[in-house]
Amino acid sequence: MKQFSHCFRIAHGLLAISLLGGWVTGFTVYAMARPSWSLFSGTLPVWLMNGRMHMYHLLVACLFTPAVCMLIWSSRRGLAASWRHKKPLHMAKLLLTVVCGMVLLSGCIILFPQMPGQWYGRAVHLIASCVFVPLVLGVHLFYVWKYFRSQIWETFRPWKNMSWMTIGLFIPLFVVSSVLFFNVGMPNRTLVSTQIVTPDDWKRQEWNAAEPLQTSLSNGVGFDDGVTQVTLQSYYDDRYMYLRVQWDDPQEDRRYFPWLKTDDGWQHLVTHPKDETVYYEDKFSLIFPVEEQPSFRRAGCALYCHASSEHAYGYKASNHLVDVWHWKASRTDGFGIVDDKYWFGHDLEAKNIGRFADPKTSGYFRKNITADGMAPAWLPAQSGAAAGGVLVQAQSIPATANQCAAVPVGSTVPGIVVSPVTGDRADVQCHSEWADGMWTLIIRRALQTASDGKDVQFQSGQQYDFAVAAFDHASKRHAYNHHVFQLILAE
């Protein structure tokens, strides 16, 4: 009986585990992807696994990479012979190595959105993983069972003739793949905030001296090929921290489920109430773990993202408190604020699962809809009252039958009624502008707030982890990456 090397046997075991785990987790991640890229229209079927599938898939990739490398190393002579002799079993082994390499390469293209060919990378990753690998693996297993079935167990015995050299090969390969897929220690992840004198007008200050941090976000509905380029800059003074965020967006969107007056009455412009990707506002979000969290530093947003068939595009939840700044082009921008929220808890039975808003003293966002859902409940009281895609409560009137009859056919009415929010929920102030296919958002927040335990508190000389996401007229399907950034308030 042939004696297989320890490296060969460990590689076979790791490859079997990672292939199975990759199919289970990857198919869930794929099902939740952009509707145009998913056979399930971006909706997770009930029979697929739920949970932190993004993070689990990255963990599987960290095992898959050293397994492929170790298999190539331990079978290098056999792979060379496969090319020379072209026997069916050897050719199947060679082809399996090639398609596994295709899976790794295409996965890197997906993971790093700054690389070109996102659409092709996703197509190759799906086809290689779900078609080529099973096909070639099936041929390989057929010939192994036909000619070497008595040796199958020997190819997987992990503890026989153990070699520390195998462990010495696996550990650095695992560390390198973890660095690659979880971006640990990757360069250009630091946003330096320099101290300045309090500006006369924080909305119009110069940003030329602020060091920029640039990143790419992908897989977002609406953006060109799902990708947008983001640039961040920061200053702070003795009281406030300032951020300028710029990102590519081909169109300014300030709609929120508007109403259209037709010959037959009112039409509510909605394509998916819980997963809108057409009649919706642009948004941008930043998240800051309130306390230092090493797991977030390694996994990024994949740590908080969960897959669920009951919640469109998954949901966000955290067992550690996370400060969330959620800018909304319609609901908050008109009042010059960013919605100050937080995540804490993980309860699928609760309406908000584990996502909450900071306390407020007044104000609200309310859907503009009657109890029967057939018409708007409020109409603009005068021209200009519906600017910015929202209807301000103080400038609206009840939508009586006579008032509705007076609205011209073809007119639209905002689907949201708002009143200025005050209190802790309005701690984060903003000023925005869209021009030439780009949003520019200026954010100001006090270094220290009164929201006890719900806000990250900034101090000079300290470092804070954060992540970002951009929404292009989408309620949930945002562009993202798995990078974790550090904001440093330089002394």
N, C-alpha and C positions, 0 to 999 in steps of 0.2 A: 504494500500500500504506500502511496506517495505521502511523504511528510511535508505538510504545508508549513511555511514560515509563520511565526507568531504575527508578524505584520500583516501577512495575507489574510489570516483568520480574523484578526481584529477588524481589518478593513471591510471584510465581508459582513460582519455583524453590524458595524456602524452604518454601512450602506443600506442594509435591509431595514434597520430602524428608521434611518432618515428618509428613505424612499416612502415608507408607509406613513410616517409622520408628515412628510411633505405633501403627499396626496390629500390626506385628511384636512390639514390646516390650509393648504394652498387652495383647495377647491372652494373652501368657505370664503377666503379672502377674494378669490376671483368672482364668486357669485355676488359679492357686495360691491364690486367695482363700478365704474361708470356704466350706466345702462347700455351705452353703445358698445361696450367691451364685454358685456356679460350675456350669456345665453339665458339668464334668469331675469333680465332687465334690471339688474342691480338689486334685486330683492332676494334675501336669503330664504331658501326653502326650509320648512320646518324639520326636514330629515337631516339637515347638515348640522355639524357641531356648532355650539354657541361658546362665547367666552372671549378671552384675549387672543384671538387667532392671529392677529398681526404679529404680536410678540412671540407667540409659539412658532410661527413660521420662520421668523428670524433665528430663533434658537435651533430649529431643525437645520437651517442653512449653515449654522456654525458647526454642526456635526457632519453634514453632507460634504462640505469642502475638504476637511482632512481625510474623510473616508475615500473620496475619489483620488486624492493625491497619494495616499498610502497604498491604494490598490494599484495605481500606475507604477509606483516605486517597486512594490513587491512582485509585480507581473511584467516588469519592463522587458525581460528576455522573451517571455511568452508573447508579448504584444509585437515585438520585432519579428518573431517567428510567424505570427499571424499574418503579417503583411507579406512575408516571403512565400509561405506555403498556401495561404488562402483556403485552409480547411474550414468547413462550416462553423464548427465550434469556436475556433480561433477568431474567425471573422466576426462572429456574433460578440465575442469578448471585446474586440477592437471597436466595433460599432457602438457597443454599450458605453465604452469609455468616451467616445466622441460625443454622443448625445448627452451624457452627463456633463461634459464640458460646455455644451450649448446651453444647458440649464443654468449653469453657474454664470456664464458670460451674460446671458439675457437677464438674469436676476440682478446683476450689477447695473445694467443699463436702467432697469426699473427703479432700483434703489437710489441711484444718483441722478436726479432729474436734470442736472446740468449737462449730462451726456445726451447727444442727439439720438434720434430714432426711438422715442418712447413707444410709439404705437407698434413699430416693428419688433421692439424688444419684448413687449407684452405678448404679441402674437407668437413669436418664437418660443418664449417661455412656456406658454400654454400648450402649444403643439408638441414641443420637445418633451415636456413633462407628462402629458396625458396621452400622447399617441406614440411618439418614437421610443421613449423609454420602456413603456409596457410591451410594445411590439418586439423590440430587440431583446429585452429581458426574457420574454416568453420563448423566443427562439433559443436563447442561451440556456434556459432551464430545460427545454426539451432535449437538447443534445447532452446536457449534463445528466439528466435522468436516464437517458437511453444508454449512455456508455460509461458513466461514472457514478451511478446511484449509490454504490457502496462507500463512496468517499465524501458524500454530501455532508455527513455529520462532522467529518474531520475539518471541513472548510470553515466551521463556525465555532469550534471548541476554543473559548477565549482564554482558558487558564493552562492549556497544555503547552509545555516548553516555553514558559513565559520568558520574555526578553525585555530588559529595561531599555534597550535601544528603541523598541517599539513605543514605549511610553515617552521616551525622550523625543521621538519624532512627532507623536500625536500632540503633545502639550504645546509646542511652538506653533504648529499648524492651527490648532484650536484657538490660540490667542490671536494669531494673525487674522483668522476668519472672523473672530468676534470684533476685532478692531474694524475690519472691513464692513461688516453688516450692522454693527451697532454704533459705528462712528466714534468709538472711544478715542479721545486724544487727537482727533482729526484737526488739522490747522484751520485757521480763519473761522473760528467759532466764537470769537470774543468781540463784544460791543463795548468799546471804551467810552464812558460818559465823562467829559471834562468839565471842571467847575468854571462857571462864568459869573459875571456881574448880572444881577437881575435885569432882564431886558425891559425896555420901555413898552414894547408890544410883542408878547411872546408868539403871537400868531404870525408876525411878519419878520421875525428875526432872521439873520443870515446864518446859513448852515455850512458855508464853505470850509470852516476850520474843524468841523466835526468829522472824525474818522468814520468812513462808511463800512458797514458789514453787509455783504451781499450773499444771497442764497436763492435757490430755485425751489419752487413748490410744484408738485405734479398731481395728476389724477383728479383734478378739479373739473367739474362740469362747467361749461361755458368758456373757459380760457382756451386760447389757441393750443390745440393738441393736448389740452388739459394742464398746460404748464404756464406759470407766471414767474417772473423775476422780481425779487423783493430786495429793496435796499433800506437799511435801518441806520439811523444816526441818533446821537443822544448828547444832551447837556444836562447840567444841574446847577442850581444856585443854593443859597443857604436855606431855601424853603421848598423849592419845587424840583422835580425831575421832568425833563422834556424829552420827547421822542418824536422823530420824524420818520414816517414809514411811507415808502413809495412802492407801488406794484403795478405791473402791466394789467390792463383790463380793457378789452376792445370797445366796451360800451358802458356808459353810465346807466345804472339801473336803480330806480327808487320806487318801484312798484311793490305793493304788498296785497296780493289777492284783490285786485280792483274790481269794481262793478262796471259793466258796459250797458248803456241804455240801448235797447233794440226796439224794433217795431212791435215785438211781442211782449215787451216788458224789460226785466232786468236779467242779465246774464253774469253770473259770478265767474270771473276768469281764474279758474283753478284746474290744474292738471292732476295734482296729487296732494291732497290736504296735508299729509304728514311727510311728504318728500318732494316739495315743489322745486322745479328746476327751470321754470319759465317766468311766471308772474311773481317775481320775488325781488327783494332788495339785495344790493351788494353788501358784503360784511367783511370784517377783518377781526381776528382775535389774537390775543397774547395770553399765555398762561404762565404763572409763576408759582411753583410750590412754595407755600408759606414757610415751611421748615425744610432744612436740607434733607434731600431724599436721594441717596445713592442709586436706588433702582431706577429713578427717573433719569438721572444723569447718564445711565447706560442704555436704557431702552427708549427714552423720549416719549412721544405721544402714544406709541404702541402700548405702553404700560396702562394708559387710561382708556384706550379704545376697546370696546367689546362688541362682538358680533351677536346679533339676536334676530330671529325671524319675526319677533313681535314689534321691533323698533326699526323703522326704515334706516338703512345705512348704519346700523349699529347704534351705540350710545356711549356717552362718556361718563365714567364714574371713578371715584378714587376713595380709598380708605384713609388717605392722608389729605389734609386740607390744601386746596389749590385755589389761588386767586386768579380770577378770569376777567379780562378786559375785553368786552365784546362790542365793537363798534358796528352800528347798523345805519345804513345810509338813509333809511326812512324814519324809523322809530326814534332814534336818539340824536342823529346828526343835526337835525333842525334846531334842537335845543342846546347844541354845543356840548354834548356829553357822550361818553362811552359807557355803556351799561356795565356797571360794576357788579360782578357775580362771583360765586365760588362753588367748587365741587367738594362735597364731603359726604361719604356714605355710599352704600351700594345696595339699594333695596328695589328689586324689580317690581314689587307690588305697589310701590309709591308712584304717584303721577310723574314726579320729576326725577325719580330713580335715585338721585344723589346730587342734583344740580339746583342751586338756590340763588336768589338775588340778595344783595346786601339790604339792610333795612332802609326804608324810605319814610319820609314824613308826609309826603303828598305826591300826587301824580299817578299816572297809569298808562298802559297801552291796552286798548280794548278793541276787539274785532268789531267792525262796522257791519253788523248783520242782525236781521230781525229774528225773533224767536223761532219762526217757521223756516228760517234759512233761505227765503225766497227773494229778499231785497235788502238794500242798505237801510240801516236804522237812522242814519243821519246824513244830511246833505250840507254842502257849503252854504254859509249864510250870505256870502258875497264873493265877488271875483277875487282870486288870489288866496282864498282861504284853504285851498287844497294844494298849496305849493309843497314841493319836496316829497310828494307821494303819500302824504298823510293828511288827515283832517284834524285840525286843532279843535278840541272840544269847545273852547270859548268862541270860536268862529263858525260854529255849526248850528243847524236847526233840525228838529225832528223831521223825518222823511214821511210826511203825511201824503195821502193820495193826491191831493191837489198839487203839493210841491213836486212830487215825482212826475206828475203829468206835464209839468212845466219844463222839465229837463229835456233838452233837444236829443233826438235820436243820434247815436254815435258818440255821445258824451261819456266820459268815465268819471267815476267817483272812487276815492281811496277806500280800500278795504280795512283801514285801521283808523281808529280815533285815539288821539293822544292828548295828554295833559302834562305840562312840564313836571318832571320828576325832581324832587328835592330830598335831601338827607344823604346818608352814607352811599346810597346807590348812585348818586351823582358826583362822587368824589373825583372821578376821572373826567377831565374836560378835554374838548377837542375842537379842531377847526380843519375842514377838509376842502379839497378842490379836485375836480376831475377835468383834465385837459389832455388832448392829443393822445388818447389811449392809455392814460395813466392816472391813477389815484395818488394824491399827496395828502397824507393825514398827519396833522400835528397834534400831539397828545401832551397834556400837562397834568401831573398829579403831585400832591403834596408828598414830601419825603416820608412824613409820619401822618397817619390818619387815626381817627377815633374808632374805627371799626375793629374792636378788640378781637384778635384772633382770626379775622376774616380777610385781612389785607396783608400783603407783603410790606414790611416796613424797611425803608431804604436808609442806609447810613454811609457816609463817606468812607472810602477805603474798603468796602465790602463787595463781595461777589454774589450774584444771584442767577440761578439757572432759569431759563425760560424757553418757550417754543412758540411758533406762530402758525397761523392758518389763514387762508384767503378764500372768500366765497364769491362767486360770480353768479348773481341772480339765482342762488340755490339756498334752500333752507338748511340742508345738511351736507350735501356732497361737495365738501371743500377741497381745495388743493393743500397738500401737506408734504412734509418729509419727516424723516426720523431723526433729524439733527437736533441736538440740544445745544443751546447757545448760553453764553455767560455774559451778563451785564456787570461791568466793573465801574464803580464810581471812583474814578481816580482822585487821589488826594493832591 
